[in-house]
């Protein structure tokens, strides 16, 4: 983290912590919905249309959303673990410093492995 100032490092850490909190809340809410009558809309949709493929698609989309959030949360937690290390902010492939602007964008929503 040599090329980042202490202020930049703290800013990234704060943004990552906020993102982790948001993701945990979204995952928790999605999982809580699985045990409530609100999810009966999937079963009702199947009964209304008789379309197994449509019901399977809706269920798959719900599961995919939770899986995507869990994958991102794992990336955020891993970034938080690396943030204090000398190698944070350095590309693992080419060892070039990653510009703060790029790290800052990624701290909001991680989408790639270059952190």
C-alpha positions as CSV (number, residue, x, y, z in Angstrom):
1,X,0.0,0.0,0.0
2,X,3.0,2.2,-0.4
3,X,1.6,4.3,-3.2
4,X,-1.6,5.1,-1.3
5,X,-1.8,7.7,1.4
6,X,-3.1,6.9,4.9
7,X,-6.2,8.9,4.1
8,X,-6.8,7.0,0.9
9,X,-6.3,3.7,2.7
10,X,-8.8,4.6,5.4
11,X,-11.3,5.8,2.8
12,X,-11.1,2.4,1.0
13,X,-11.4,0.5,4.2
14,X,-14.5,2.5,5.2
15,X,-16.1,2.0,1.8
16,X,-15.3,-1.8,1.9
17,X,-16.8,-2.1,5.4
18,X,-19.9,-0.2,4.3
19,X,-20.3,-2.5,1.3
20,X,-19.8,-5.6,3.5
21,X,-22.6,-4.3,5.8
22,X,-24.9,-3.7,2.9
23,X,-24.2,-7.2,1.4
24,X,-24.7,-8.9,4.7
25,X,-28.1,-7.2,5.1
26,X,-29.2,-8.0,1.6
27,X,-28.2,-11.7,2.0
28,X,-29.9,-11.9,5.4
29,X,-33.1,-10.3,4.0
30,X,-33.1,-12.7,1.0
31,X,-32.6,-15.7,3.3
32,X,-35.3,-14.6,5.7
33,X,-37.8,-14.3,2.8
34,X,-37.3,-18.0,2.1
35,X,-39.2,-18.9,5.3
36,X,-42.1,-16.5,4.9
37,X,-45.4,-16.7,3.1
38,X,-44.2,-13.9,0.8
39,X,-42.3,-16.5,-1.2
40,X,-45.5,-18.3,-2.0
41,X,-45.6,-16.0,-5.1
42,X,-43.3,-18.6,-6.8
43,X,-45.6,-21.5,-6.0
44,X,-48.7,-19.3,-6.9
45,X,-47.1,-18.3,-10.2
46,X,-46.5,-22.0,-11.0
47,X,-50.1,-22.8,-10.2
48,X,-51.4,-19.9,-12.2
49,X,-49.4,-20.6,-15.4
50,X,-48.7,-24.3,-15.1
51,X,-45.3,-23.4,-16.5
52,X,-42.6,-25.4,-14.7
53,X,-39.9,-23.7,-16.7
54,X,-41.0,-20.2,-15.6
55,X,-41.2,-21.2,-11.9
56,X,-37.7,-22.8,-12.2
57,X,-36.4,-19.7,-13.8
58,X,-37.8,-17.4,-11.0
59,X,-36.3,-19.7,-8.3
60,X,-33.0,-19.8,-10.1
61,X,-32.9,-16.0,-10.3
62,X,-33.5,-15.7,-6.6
63,X,-30.7,-18.2,-5.8
64,X,-28.4,-16.6,-8.3
65,X,-28.8,-13.2,-6.7
66,X,-27.9,-14.6,-3.2
67,X,-24.9,-16.4,-4.7
68,X,-23.7,-13.3,-6.4
69,X,-24.0,-11.3,-3.2
70,X,-22.2,-14.0,-1.3
71,X,-19.4,-14.1,-3.9
72,X,-19.0,-10.3,-3.7
73,X,-19.0,-10.4,0.1
74,X,-16.2,-12.9,0.1
75,X,-14.2,-10.6,-2.2
76,X,-14.9,-7.6,0.1
77,X,-13.8,-9.5,3.2
78,X,-10.6,-10.7,1.4
79,X,-9.9,-7.1,0.4
80,X,-10.4,-6.0,4.0
81,X,-7.9,-8.6,5.1
82,X,-5.3,-7.4,2.5
83,X,-5.8,-3.7,3.0
84,X,-3.2,-3.3,5.7
85,X,-0.6,-5.4,3.9
86,X,2.2,-3.9,1.7
87,X,0.8,-5.8,-1.3
88,X,-2.6,-4.2,-1.2
89,X,-3.3,-2.0,-4.2
90,X,-0.7,-3.9,-6.3
91,X,-1.7,-6.0,-9.3
92,X,-1.1,-9.7,-8.4
93,X,-0.4,-10.4,-12.1
94,X,2.0,-7.7,-13.1
95,X,2.9,-6.1,-9.7
96,X,2.0,-2.6,-11.0
97,X,0.4,-0.2,-8.5
98,X,-3.4,0.1,-9.0
99,X,-4.5,3.7,-9.1
100,X,-6.5,5.0,-6.2
101,X,-9.4,6.0,-8.4
102,X,-9.8,2.4,-9.6
103,X,-9.5,1.0,-6.1
104,X,-12.0,3.5,-4.9
105,X,-14.6,2.5,-7.6
106,X,-14.1,-1.1,-6.8
107,X,-14.5,-0.6,-3.1
108,X,-18.1,0.3,-3.9
109,X,-18.8,-2.8,-5.9
110,X,-16.2,-5.5,-6.5
111,X,-16.3,-7.1,-9.9
112,X,-12.8,-8.2,-10.7
113,X,-9.9,-9.9,-9.1
114,X,-7.5,-7.0,-9.5
115,X,-7.4,-5.7,-5.9
